[in-house]
Amino acid sequence: MPASPSTARAINDRLALRLLQREGPLTAGQLKQLTGLSRPTVADLVERLAVAGLIEVAGESGEQRRGPNAKLYGIVADRAQLAALDVRTEGVSVVVSDLLGRVLAESSAPIAGDVGTGPAVEQAVALVERVAKEAGADRLHTVGIGAPGLIDPATGELRSSTGLPEWHRRLVAALQERLPEARVHVENETNLAALAEQRDGVAQDRDTFVLLWLGHGTGAAVVLDGSLRRGASGGTGEIGFLPVPGTAGLPSATGCEGGFHSLAGSAAIAELAGEYGVVAEAGEHAPAAAGLVAAGTAAFLDALADRLAVGVSSVVAVLDPGCVVLGGEVGQAGGADLARRVEERVRRMSPLPTEVRSSALGGAAVLRGALLTARDRAQDDLFSPPER
């Protein structure tokens, strides 16, 4: 059944806008060539998008020819301002960008563990408002949030999780209340890191892969055939709860101690480093663990690779992803050296060929993924211009 005229217009408009976002300003002739649409159809959509305030003349092509040069059309970048948040146990990072993803302002702030829920929420919201003001964003169109924990697939809300601060859940509602015109979306931090690695990092050539998050805690994101898989309850990739050998016990429904987290979380890495005489900045958080890995001896990296291979080989046996990315601050700090060690061990443990790569984005992948998600959602909303 052929598409209706209005549906066809919407499809063509969206295609043209995506091309302008990816390629930058284009002439009507270039849009015709790239879309395969007729000249009258392109002329109509250019007029329609300009009237809707989505594109504008951004210059001239500069081509040498008779008559005036062709006009270049580009997306109106300041049509919408976006915010992205990386919410961690110990603080929040915020970035504000325009519709094309160009960063306008950014900042981070620690939030002490002994701060109450109300004050912690107020600190985080105040940071968002301050960064938005610095960016000159009077009104945020979309806010993307990356946070640890499970996202309810039915409601899209962050579920209550043992061991995570209550202010994480309260923050989403507080932002929606203080920014009533903004569209606020929350996603698991590891899922956002995988999205960023697929779009801008080391997994750009992969439609199927698993990202193993190695930071303060552990987690995994599963991308199969180009789609992120969340599971029936939103818990796909909760690898910290995976029962593994080498721990003192078994994990429980209320805590992952005894699971893979006990082998690969930041506190476990710090303890392992001490056994091998590796000394760096003390602390149980991801940056401290990453410093230990970066300063690690060959013997320490071998021992860490032994641990990581247990989790990776379990994922490989179930999913056969062909590629595993060691993400987070620890994965990036280990670099190709740690990735090679893990790959060698997985090769001995599994008959399924698996490439192990080190993250290109590290801990910054969460914020990048949150920004990409906010931009995609804003464009989905704005790139549907009203019918004429």
TITI-336896 format. One line per field, with one value per residue (C-alpha): x, y, z; residue number from 1. Coordinates in nm, 4 decimals. Layout:
BEGIN
c1 = (X / ...)
c2 = (Y / ...)
c3 = (Z / ...)
resi = (NUM / ...)
REM end
This chain:
BEGIN
c1 = (0.0000 / 0.1579 / 0.2213 / -0.0210 / 0.1042 / 0.1420 / 0.3373 / 0.5596 / 0.6310 / 0.7211 / 0.9568 / 1.1253 / 1.1612 / 1.3183 / 1.5581 / 1.6719 / 1.7178 / 1.9215 / 2.1471 / 2.1942 / 2.2777 / 2.5338 / 2.6859 / 2.6461 / 2.5015 / 2.3969 / 2.2530 / 1.9170 / 2.1031 / 2.3108 / 1.9974 / 1.8428 / 2.1469 / 2.1741 / 1.8019 / 1.7154 / 1.4091 / 1.2906 / 1.3828 / 1.0253 / 0.9978 / 1.3266 / 1.2177 / 0.8932 / 1.0621 / 1.3230 / 1.0464 / 0.8470 / 1.1423 / 1.2418 / 0.8888 / 0.8903 / 1.2105 / 1.4175 / 1.6591 / 1.8021 / 2.0355 / 2.3871 / 2.5863 / 2.6598 / 2.8187 / 3.1058 / 3.0867 / 3.2065 / 2.9204 / 2.6987 / 2.4536 / 2.4365 / 2.5879 / 2.3553 / 2.2322 / 2.3552 / 2.0903 / 2.1747 / 1.9884 / 1.9009 / 2.1264 / 1.9858 / 1.6285 / 1.6692 / 1.9109 / 1.9755 / 2.1228 / 2.2928 / 2.3706 / 2.6029 / 2.4770 / 2.7263 / 2.7233 / 2.9687 / 2.8497 / 2.6996 / 2.8402 / 2.6334 / 2.6753 / 2.4465 / 2.4567 / 2.2709 / 2.0626 / 2.3717 / 2.5429 / 2.7947 / 2.8824 / 2.7844 / 2.8742 / 2.9651 / 3.0531 / 3.0725 / 3.0094 / 3.0761 / 2.7916 / 2.9087 / 2.7738 / 2.6530 / 2.4373 / 2.0662 / 1.8374 / 1.6799 / 2.0061 / 2.1654 / 1.8774 / 1.8928 / 2.2673 / 2.2220 / 1.9287 / 2.1103 / 2.4087 / 2.1867 / 2.0287 / 2.3692 / 2.5191 / 2.2093 / 2.2392 / 2.6079 / 2.5121 / 2.2515 / 1.9754 / 1.6595 / 1.4621 / 1.5895 / 1.4051 / 1.5314 / 1.7322 / 1.9053 / 2.0196 / 2.2570 / 2.2396 / 2.3349 / 2.0499 / 1.7564 / 1.5189 / 1.1612 / 1.0808 / 0.7105 / 0.7415 / 1.0909 / 1.1611 / 1.4677 / 1.3807 / 1.4842 / 1.8099 / 1.9897 / 2.3173 / 2.2338 / 2.1472 / 1.7771 / 1.8520 / 1.9147 / 1.5465 / 1.4248 / 1.6405 / 1.4384 / 1.1119 / 1.2781 / 1.4161 / 1.0782 / 0.9200 / 1.1797 / 1.1950 / 0.8289 / 0.8719 / 1.1654 / 1.1375 / 1.3349 / 1.4558 / 1.6668 / 1.8692 / 2.1083 / 2.4643 / 2.6119 / 2.3542 / 2.4408 / 2.8128 / 2.7459 / 2.5473 / 2.8362 / 3.0943 / 2.8778 / 2.8256 / 3.1579 / 3.3910 / 3.5493 / 3.2296 / 3.1347 / 3.1869 / 2.9798 / 2.6056 / 2.6454 / 2.8706 / 2.8741 / 3.0176 / 3.1546 / 3.1438 / 3.4374 / 3.4116 / 3.2989 / 3.0842 / 3.0379 / 2.7697 / 2.7181 / 2.5229 / 2.4066 / 2.3651 / 2.2290 / 2.1712 / 2.2045 / 1.9478 / 2.0056 / 1.8498 / 1.7046 / 1.5298 / 1.1877 / 1.2549 / 1.5207 / 1.7984 / 1.9909 / 2.3600 / 2.3477 / 2.6686 / 2.7706 / 2.5265 / 2.6783 / 2.7892 / 3.1563 / 3.4376 / 3.6933 / 3.4563 / 3.3706 / 3.0060 / 2.7106 / 2.5288 / 2.1770 / 1.8675 / 1.9630 / 2.3377 / 2.5973 / 2.8726 / 2.9866 / 2.9120 / 3.1353 / 3.1313 / 3.3462 / 3.6144 / 3.6006 / 3.4532 / 3.6836 / 3.7300 / 3.8255 / 4.0731 / 4.2333 / 4.2711 / 4.4212 / 4.6641 / 4.7837 / 4.8631 / 5.0997 / 5.2558 / 5.0917 / 5.0450 / 4.8495 / 4.5906 / 4.3951 / 4.0194 / 3.7453 / 3.6018 / 3.6558 / 3.9281 / 4.1392 / 4.0994 / 4.1832 / 4.5029 / 4.6023 / 4.5430 / 4.7356 / 5.0296 / 4.9976 / 5.2786 / 5.2571 / 5.1852 / 4.8998 / 4.7470 / 4.7687 / 4.5829 / 4.3201 / 4.2791 / 4.2228 / 3.9338 / 3.7810 / 3.7991 / 3.5669 / 3.2904 / 3.3636 / 3.3675 / 3.0304 / 2.8799 / 3.0377 / 2.8980 / 2.5429 / 2.5382 / 2.8275 / 2.8631 / 3.1912 / 3.3179 / 3.3446 / 3.4428 / 3.6117 / 3.4427 / 3.4456 / 3.7472 / 3.9157 / 3.8659 / 4.0101 / 4.3042 / 4.3915 / 4.4092 / 4.5038 / 4.7410 / 4.4663 / 4.2251 / 4.4824 / 4.5366 / 4.1627 / 4.1163 / 4.3944 / 4.2292 / 3.8814 / 4.0260 / 4.1499 / 3.8162 / 3.5703 / 3.5476 / 3.3597 / 3.5869 / 3.5701 / 3.7587 / 3.8187 / 3.8670 / 3.9513 / 3.7071 / 3.7902 / 3.5698 / 3.6102 / 3.3974 / 3.3080 / 3.0987 / 2.8014 / 2.7743 / 2.8303 / 2.5615 / 2.3172 / 2.3780 / 2.3335 / 2.0076 / 1.8800 / 1.9685 / 1.7958 / 1.4783 / 1.4740 / 1.5242 / 1.2489 / 1.0180 / 1.1356 / 1.1958 / 0.8245 / 0.7207 / 0.3510 / 0.1612 / 0.0816)
c2 = (0.0000 / 0.3306 / 0.6010 / 0.8932 / 1.2311 / 1.3613 / 1.0503 / 1.0756 / 1.4410 / 1.3555 / 1.0788 / 1.3059 / 1.5897 / 1.3593 / 1.2161 / 1.5628 / 1.6793 / 1.3731 / 1.4368 / 1.8008 / 1.6929 / 1.4388 / 1.6247 / 1.9879 / 2.2570 / 2.1346 / 2.2894 / 2.1886 / 2.0134 / 1.8139 / 1.7182 / 1.6010 / 1.3864 / 1.2372 / 1.1703 / 1.0619 / 1.2865 / 1.4976 / 1.8633 / 1.9870 / 1.7589 / 1.8919 / 2.2499 / 2.1873 / 2.0285 / 2.3052 / 2.5644 / 2.3607 / 2.3140 / 2.6799 / 2.7960 / 2.5560 / 2.7228 / 2.4054 / 2.5118 / 2.8393 / 2.9711 / 2.9127 / 3.0585 / 2.9872 / 2.6880 / 2.8865 / 2.6884 / 2.8770 / 2.8870 / 3.1280 / 3.3194 / 3.3341 / 3.0604 / 2.7983 / 2.8584 / 2.6306 / 2.5186 / 2.4146 / 2.3136 / 2.5976 / 2.4793 / 2.7125 / 2.5988 / 2.3846 / 2.3507 / 2.0134 / 1.8959 / 1.5680 / 1.4394 / 1.1671 / 1.0792 / 0.8889 / 0.7757 / 1.0512 / 1.3390 / 1.4753 / 1.5984 / 1.8219 / 1.9396 / 2.1694 / 2.1707 / 2.3023 / 2.0877 / 1.9777 / 1.8561 / 2.1397 / 2.1890 / 2.5317 / 2.4834 / 2.2027 / 2.1443 / 1.8796 / 1.8824 / 1.6266 / 1.5247 / 1.3884 / 1.0555 / 1.1940 / 1.4637 / 1.4020 / 1.3218 / 1.6667 / 1.8653 / 1.6253 / 1.6707 / 2.0483 / 2.0517 / 1.8501 / 2.0575 / 2.3828 / 2.2595 / 2.1939 / 2.5394 / 2.7070 / 2.5315 / 2.6089 / 2.9763 / 2.9802 / 2.8308 / 3.0998 / 2.8390 / 3.0084 / 2.6892 / 2.3329 / 2.1220 / 1.7780 / 1.6440 / 1.3066 / 1.1385 / 0.8465 / 0.6757 / 0.3426 / 0.1045 / -0.0531 / 0.1342 / 0.0049 / -0.0882 / -0.0131 / 0.3328 / 0.4412 / 0.5343 / 0.4562 / 0.1754 / 0.1696 / -0.0260 / -0.1457 / 0.0353 / 0.3388 / 0.6784 / 0.7661 / 1.1086 / 0.9423 / 0.8537 / 1.1822 / 1.3831 / 1.2869 / 1.4080 / 1.7234 / 1.8148 / 1.7613 / 1.9876 / 2.2647 / 2.2349 / 2.1702 / 2.2390 / 1.9991 / 1.6357 / 1.4429 / 1.0910 / 0.8556 / 0.5547 / 0.3100 / 0.4447 / 0.1323 / 0.1336 / 0.4953 / 0.4120 / 0.1381 / 0.3808 / 0.6291 / 0.3621 / 0.2477 / 0.5982 / 0.7660 / 0.5052 / 0.1671 / -0.0196 / 0.1875 / -0.1119 / -0.3491 / -0.4160 / -0.6796 / -0.6376 / -0.6271 / -0.3417 / -0.4508 / -0.1505 / -0.1365 / 0.1558 / 0.1920 / -0.1146 / -0.3535 / -0.3867 / -0.4829 / -0.3467 / -0.5796 / -0.4601 / -0.7252 / -0.6558 / -0.2839 / -0.2695 / -0.2233 / -0.5087 / -0.4261 / -0.7493 / -0.8200 / -0.6188 / -0.3819 / -0.5875 / -0.7196 / -0.6867 / -0.6858 / -0.8858 / -0.7760 / -1.0395 / -1.3170 / -1.6044 / -1.6731 / -1.8754 / -1.6961 / -1.5126 / -1.5732 / -1.6557 / -1.6029 / -1.2835 / -1.2230 / -1.0466 / -0.7446 / -0.7239 / -0.8289 / -0.9051 / -1.2553 / -1.2030 / -1.0784 / -0.7361 / -0.8856 / -0.9637 / -0.6601 / -0.3662 / -0.0775 / -0.1905 / -0.5417 / -0.4000 / -0.1838 / -0.4871 / -0.6941 / -0.4154 / -0.4061 / -0.7753 / -0.7024 / -0.3947 / -0.1507 / 0.1825 / 0.4786 / 0.7238 / 0.5599 / 0.5238 / 0.2884 / 0.5002 / 0.4457 / 0.7104 / 0.5602 / 0.2077 / 0.3357 / 0.4902 / 0.1546 / -0.0188 / 0.2466 / 0.2048 / -0.1733 / -0.4233 / -0.7096 / -0.9547 / -0.7389 / -0.6967 / -1.0734 / -1.1325 / -0.8734 / -1.0249 / -1.3656 / -1.2165 / -1.0250 / -1.3265 / -1.5163 / -1.2619 / -1.2071 / -1.5796 / -1.6220 / -1.3472 / -1.4974 / -1.8440 / -1.7088 / -1.4342 / -1.4999 / -1.1242 / -1.1501 / -0.8344 / -0.7200 / -0.3633 / -0.3054 / 0.0201 / 0.2711 / 0.4384 / 0.1060 / -0.0362 / 0.2745 / 0.2841 / -0.0781 / 0.0053 / -0.2413 / -0.4179 / -0.5308 / -0.6015 / -0.8301 / -1.0214 / -1.0746 / -1.1810 / -1.4397 / -1.5925 / -1.5960 / -1.7691 / -2.0488 / -2.0719 / -2.0519 / -2.1922 / -1.8787 / -1.6199 / -1.2960 / -0.9716 / -0.7703 / -0.3959 / -0.1151 / 0.1748 / 0.4893 / 0.7078 / 0.5636 / 0.7228 / 1.0107 / 0.7666 / 0.8007 / 1.1767 / 1.1428 / 0.8769 / 1.0877 / 1.3820 / 1.1665 / 1.0308 / 1.3784 / 1.5010 / 1.2061 / 1.2574 / 1.6313 / 1.5799 / 1.3186 / 1.5788 / 1.8796 / 1.7036 / 1.6405 / 1.9835 / 2.0679 / 2.0038 / 2.2965)
c3 = (0.0000 / -0.1115 / 0.1469 / 0.1661 / 0.0396 / 0.3959 / 0.5024 / 0.1964 / 0.2738 / 0.6329 / 0.5178 / 0.2640 / 0.5150 / 0.7721 / 0.5138 / 0.4058 / 0.7636 / 0.8553 / 0.5577 / 0.6581 / 1.0109 / 0.8902 / 0.5951 / 0.6970 / 0.4681 / 0.1220 / -0.1918 / -0.3305 / -0.6122 / -0.3643 / -0.1732 / -0.4988 / -0.5734 / -0.2239 / -0.1738 / -0.5271 / -0.5164 / -0.8091 / -0.8378 / -0.7679 / -0.4633 / -0.3222 / -0.3903 / -0.2002 / 0.0996 / 0.1213 / 0.1299 / 0.3815 / 0.6182 / 0.5914 / 0.6778 / 0.9747 / 1.0978 / 1.0736 / 0.7997 / 0.6781 / 0.4112 / 0.5442 / 0.2555 / -0.1088 / -0.2754 / -0.4269 / -0.7482 / -1.0544 / -1.3003 / -1.4886 / -1.2792 / -0.9008 / -0.6889 / -0.5427 / -0.1897 / 0.0870 / 0.3347 / 0.6894 / 1.0042 / 1.2431 / 1.5249 / 1.7911 / 1.7267 / 2.0390 / 2.3280 / 2.4875 / 2.8165 / 2.9047 / 3.2537 / 3.3774 / 3.7238 / 3.9374 / 4.2980 / 4.3853 / 4.1660 / 3.8441 / 3.5125 / 3.2822 / 2.9248 / 2.7238 / 2.3435 / 2.0409 / 1.8062 / 1.6141 / 1.9289 / 1.9553 / 2.3233 / 2.4580 / 2.8253 / 3.0631 / 3.4278 / 3.7007 / 4.0747 / 4.3482 / 4.5768 / 4.9099 / 5.0221 / 5.3556 / 5.1949 / 5.2382 / 4.9453 / 4.9282 / 4.9343 / 4.6840 / 4.4399 / 4.4820 / 4.4119 / 4.0932 / 3.9634 / 4.0456 / 3.8433 / 3.5410 / 3.5694 / 3.6049 / 3.3018 / 3.0957 / 3.1911 / 3.0959 / 2.7591 / 2.7033 / 2.6949 / 2.8173 / 2.7634 / 2.7325 / 2.4780 / 2.5843 / 2.8788 / 2.8536 / 3.1764 / 3.2204 / 3.5599 / 3.7146 / 3.7866 / 3.6064 / 3.3784 / 3.3892 / 3.0263 / 3.0781 / 3.2331 / 3.1300 / 3.4929 / 3.7019 / 3.9403 / 4.3036 / 4.3398 / 4.6478 / 4.7023 / 4.4898 / 4.6402 / 4.6558 / 4.5064 / 4.1695 / 4.1372 / 4.2825 / 4.0420 / 3.7352 / 3.8878 / 4.0205 / 3.6797 / 3.5187 / 3.7812 / 3.7479 / 3.3676 / 3.2810 / 2.9087 / 2.8699 / 2.7690 / 3.0322 / 2.9522 / 3.1646 / 3.0453 / 3.2066 / 3.1968 / 3.0373 / 2.7600 / 2.6821 / 2.6787 / 2.4239 / 2.2072 / 2.2162 / 2.1288 / 1.8372 / 1.7017 / 1.7817 / 1.9330 / 1.8683 / 1.7729 / 1.4684 / 1.2421 / 1.4574 / 1.4512 / 1.7223 / 2.0267 / 2.4049 / 2.6092 / 2.9467 / 3.1805 / 3.4198 / 3.6570 / 4.0152 / 3.9476 / 3.6585 / 3.3955 / 3.0353 / 2.7409 / 2.4657 / 2.1067 / 1.8684 / 1.4979 / 1.5619 / 1.8429 / 2.2142 / 2.4123 / 2.7545 / 2.8550 / 3.0045 / 3.3208 / 3.1870 / 3.3447 / 3.0456 / 3.1216 / 3.5022 / 3.4950 / 3.8431 / 3.9732 / 3.7600 / 3.9891 / 3.9199 / 4.0761 / 4.2875 / 4.5212 / 4.8844 / 4.8222 / 4.5919 / 4.5008 / 4.6307 / 4.5050 / 4.7150 / 4.6482 / 4.3921 / 4.6424 / 4.5569 / 4.1879 / 3.9069 / 4.0753 / 4.3522 / 4.0949 / 3.8685 / 4.0620 / 4.1500 / 4.5115 / 4.3963 / 4.1442 / 4.4130 / 4.6389 / 4.3573 / 4.2703 / 4.6293 / 4.6143 / 4.3245 / 4.4800 / 4.2388 / 4.4105 / 4.2782 / 4.4062 / 4.6850 / 4.6670 / 4.5545 / 4.2747 / 3.9036 / 3.8471 / 4.1254 / 3.9861 / 3.6379 / 3.7749 / 3.9194 / 3.5879 / 3.3963 / 3.6346 / 3.6466 / 3.6061 / 3.3611 / 3.6430 / 3.7750 / 3.4283 / 3.3748 / 3.7014 / 3.6131 / 3.2668 / 3.4294 / 3.6244 / 3.3365 / 3.1067 / 3.3407 / 3.2843 / 2.9157 / 2.8344 / 3.0091 / 2.7932 / 2.4812 / 2.5566 / 2.5770 / 2.3131 / 2.0706 / 2.0039 / 1.8114 / 1.9804 / 2.3405 / 2.4304 / 2.7659 / 2.8619 / 3.1446 / 3.2972 / 3.3745 / 3.0257 / 2.8651 / 3.1076 / 3.0303 / 2.6617 / 2.3909 / 2.6311 / 2.8688 / 2.5826 / 2.4173 / 2.7402 / 2.7875 / 2.4248 / 2.4534 / 2.7608 / 2.6078 / 2.3004 / 2.5241 / 2.7084 / 2.4193 / 2.0649 / 1.9546 / 1.7877 / 1.9852 / 1.9397 / 2.2564 / 2.2173 / 2.4561 / 2.4875 / 2.2922 / 2.5124 / 2.8626 / 3.1321 / 2.8978 / 2.6934 / 2.9300 / 2.8867 / 2.5133 / 2.4885 / 2.6897 / 2.4567 / 2.1453 / 2.2848 / 2.3718 / 2.0237 / 1.8569 / 2.0587 / 1.9955 / 1.6252 / 1.6140 / 1.7618 / 1.5635 / 1.2345 / 1.1915 / 1.0610 / 1.0541 / 0.7320 / 0.5095)
resi = (1 / 2 / 3 / 4 / 5 / 6 / 7 / 8 / 9 / 10 / 11 / 12 / 13 / 14 / 15 / 16 / 17 / 18 / 19 / 20 / 21 / 22 / 23 / 24 / 25 / 26 / 27 / 28 / 29 / 30 / 31 / 32 / 33 / 34 / 35 / 36 / 37 / 38 / 39 / 40 / 41 / 42 / 43 / 44 / 45 / 46 / 47 / 48 / 49 / 50 / 51 / 52 / 53 / 54 / 55 / 56 / 57 / 58 / 59 / 60 / 61 / 62 / 63 / 64 / 65 / 66 / 67 / 68 / 69 / 70 / 71 / 72 / 73 / 74 / 75 / 76 / 77 / 78 / 79 / 80 / 81 / 82 / 83 / 84 / 85 / 86 / 87 / 88 / 89 / 90 / 91 / 92 / 93 / 94 / 95 / 96 / 97 / 98 / 99 / 100 / 101 / 102 / 103 / 104 / 105 / 106 / 107 / 108 / 109 / 110 / 111 / 112 / 113 / 114 / 115 / 116 / 117 / 118 / 119 / 120 / 121 / 122 / 123 / 124 / 125 / 126 / 127 / 128 / 129 / 130 / 131 / 132 / 133 / 134 / 135 / 136 / 137 / 138 / 139 / 140 / 141 / 142 / 143 / 144 / 145 / 146 / 147 / 148 / 149 / 150 / 151 / 152 / 153 / 154 / 155 / 156 / 157 / 158 / 159 / 160 / 161 / 162 / 163 / 164 / 165 / 166 / 167 / 168 / 169 / 170 / 171 / 172 / 173 / 174 / 175 / 176 / 177 / 178 / 179 / 180 / 181 / 182 / 183 / 184 / 185 / 186 / 187 / 188 / 189 / 190 / 191 / 192 / 193 / 194 / 195 / 196 / 197 / 198 / 199 / 200 / 201 / 202 / 203 / 204 / 205 / 206 / 207 / 208 / 209 / 210 / 211 / 212 / 213 / 214 / 215 / 216 / 217 / 218 / 219 / 220 / 221 / 222 / 223 / 224 / 225 / 226 / 227 / 228 / 229 / 230 / 231 / 232 / 233 / 234 / 235 / 236 / 237 / 238 / 239 / 240 / 241 / 242 / 243 / 244 / 245 / 246 / 247 / 248 / 249 / 250 / 251 / 252 / 253 / 254 / 255 / 256 / 257 / 258 / 259 / 260 / 261 / 262 / 263 / 264 / 265 / 266 / 267 / 268 / 269 / 270 / 271 / 272 / 273 / 274 / 275 / 276 / 277 / 278 / 279 / 280 / 281 / 282 / 283 / 284 / 285 / 286 / 287 / 288 / 289 / 290 / 291 / 292 / 293 / 294 / 295 / 296 / 297 / 298 / 299 / 300 / 301 / 302 / 303 / 304 / 305 / 306 / 307 / 308 / 309 / 310 / 311 / 312 / 313 / 314 / 315 / 316 / 317 / 318 / 319 / 320 / 321 / 322 / 323 / 324 / 325 / 326 / 327 / 328 / 329 / 330 / 331 / 332 / 333 / 334 / 335 / 336 / 337 / 338 / 339 / 340 / 341 / 342 / 343 / 344 / 345 / 346 / 347 / 348 / 349 / 350 / 351 / 352 / 353 / 354 / 355 / 356 / 357 / 358 / 359 / 360 / 361 / 362 / 363 / 364 / 365 / 366 / 367 / 368 / 369 / 370 / 371 / 372 / 373 / 374 / 375 / 376 / 377 / 378 / 379 / 380 / 381 / 382 / 383 / 384 / 385 / 386 / 387 / 388)
REM end
